[in-house]
Amino acid sequence: MKEKLAGTLLLCALVPLMIIGYLLIVIVGTFGKVSRVRQGVRALDHFVNATLFNGYAWESVSSHAWREREKKWAKIVIRITDCFQKDHCKRANAREQAIIDLVLKKRLNEQTIGKQL
């Protein structure tokens, strides 16, 4: 129960900040240096992967799509990204798979708030 309460309170604080961050990404990405917004876009990518695609929070949609490449949604993502960069999802997974393996090995994906030691 502590974890759910902490998560709810955290979301109440984070959502307005995320909206401001998104607007900043759009404005700076359109009129400023793209390098400034790259990390924000990467964070949004991971957020979308974790929430909409039920993936890992430390993995991009592209990498997740490559791991799940037999599923319909993943085939669509792979097809779309191939229009912009050939084998994008395969490359993303090659970059990120070692991180996924390490996080799972160290059990960093497990519950922390309210966990009994």
C-alpha positions as CSV (number, residue, x, y, z in Angstrom):
1,M,0.0,0.0,0.0
2,K,2.9,2.4,0.8
3,E,4.2,1.9,-2.8
4,K,0.8,2.8,-4.3
5,L,0.4,5.9,-2.2
6,A,4.0,7.0,-2.9
7,G,3.5,6.4,-6.6
8,T,0.2,8.4,-6.6
9,L,1.8,11.4,-4.8
10,L,4.8,11.3,-7.0
11,L,2.6,11.3,-10.2
12,C,0.7,14.3,-8.9
13,A,4.0,16.2,-8.7
14,L,5.6,14.8,-11.9
15,V,2.7,15.1,-14.4
16,P,2.7,18.9,-14.5
17,L,6.5,18.9,-14.7
18,M,6.3,16.4,-17.5
19,I,3.9,18.6,-19.5
20,I,6.2,21.6,-19.0
21,G,9.1,19.4,-20.1
22,Y,7.3,18.2,-23.2
23,L,6.5,21.8,-24.2
24,L,10.1,22.7,-23.7
25,I,11.2,19.8,-25.9
26,V,8.9,21.0,-28.6
27,I,9.9,24.7,-28.4
28,V,13.7,24.1,-28.0
29,G,13.7,21.3,-30.5
30,T,12.0,23.5,-33.1
31,F,13.8,26.7,-32.5
32,G,17.0,25.8,-30.5
33,K,19.8,23.3,-30.3
34,V,18.6,19.7,-30.9
35,S,21.3,18.4,-28.6
36,R,19.6,20.0,-25.6
37,V,16.4,18.0,-26.1
38,R,17.9,14.7,-27.0
39,Q,17.9,13.4,-23.4
40,G,14.3,14.6,-22.9
41,V,13.2,12.7,-26.0
42,R,15.0,9.6,-24.9
43,A,13.3,9.8,-21.4
44,L,9.9,10.2,-23.1
45,D,10.7,7.2,-25.3
46,H,11.4,5.1,-22.2
47,F,8.3,6.4,-20.5
48,V,6.1,5.5,-23.5
49,N,7.7,2.0,-23.6
50,A,7.1,1.4,-19.9
51,T,3.5,2.7,-19.8
52,L,1.9,2.0,-23.2
53,F,3.9,-1.1,-24.3
54,N,4.4,-2.6,-20.8
55,G,8.2,-2.7,-21.4
56,Y,11.2,-1.9,-19.2
57,A,11.6,1.7,-18.0
58,W,15.3,1.6,-19.1
59,E,14.6,0.4,-22.6
60,S,13.4,2.3,-25.7
61,V,10.3,1.4,-27.7
62,S,12.6,0.5,-30.6
63,S,14.7,-2.0,-28.6
64,H,11.6,-3.5,-27.1
65,A,10.0,-3.9,-30.5
66,W,13.0,-5.8,-31.7
67,R,12.8,-8.2,-28.7
68,E,9.1,-8.7,-29.4
69,R,9.5,-8.6,-33.2
70,E,7.0,-11.5,-33.7
71,K,4.1,-9.4,-32.2
72,K,1.9,-7.3,-34.4
73,W,2.6,-4.0,-32.6
74,A,6.4,-4.6,-32.9
75,K,6.2,-5.3,-36.6
76,I,4.5,-2.0,-37.1
77,V,7.1,-0.1,-35.1
78,I,9.9,-1.8,-37.0
79,R,8.3,-1.1,-40.3
80,I,7.9,2.6,-39.4
81,T,11.4,3.1,-38.1
82,D,12.9,1.3,-41.1
83,C,11.6,4.2,-43.2
84,F,13.9,6.5,-41.4
85,Q,16.9,4.3,-40.6
86,K,17.3,0.7,-41.9
87,D,17.6,-1.8,-39.0
88,H,17.0,0.9,-36.4
89,C,15.2,-1.4,-33.9
90,K,17.9,-4.1,-34.3
91,R,20.6,-1.5,-33.7
92,A,18.8,-0.1,-30.7
93,N,18.4,-3.5,-29.2
94,A,22.1,-4.3,-29.7
95,R,23.0,-1.1,-27.8
96,E,20.5,-1.7,-25.0
97,Q,20.4,-5.4,-24.4
98,A,23.5,-5.4,-22.2
99,I,21.8,-2.8,-19.9
100,I,18.6,-4.9,-19.8
101,D,20.5,-8.0,-18.9
102,L,22.5,-6.1,-16.1
103,V,19.4,-4.6,-14.6
104,L,17.6,-7.9,-14.5
105,K,20.7,-9.7,-13.1
106,K,21.0,-7.1,-10.3
107,R,17.3,-7.3,-9.7
108,L,17.0,-3.5,-10.0
109,N,13.5,-3.8,-11.5
110,E,12.0,-5.1,-8.3
111,Q,9.9,-3.2,-5.8
112,T,11.8,-0.8,-3.5
113,I,9.2,1.3,-1.6
114,G,7.6,-0.5,1.2
115,K,9.7,-3.7,0.7
116,Q,10.5,-5.6,3.8
117,L,14.2,-6.3,4.2
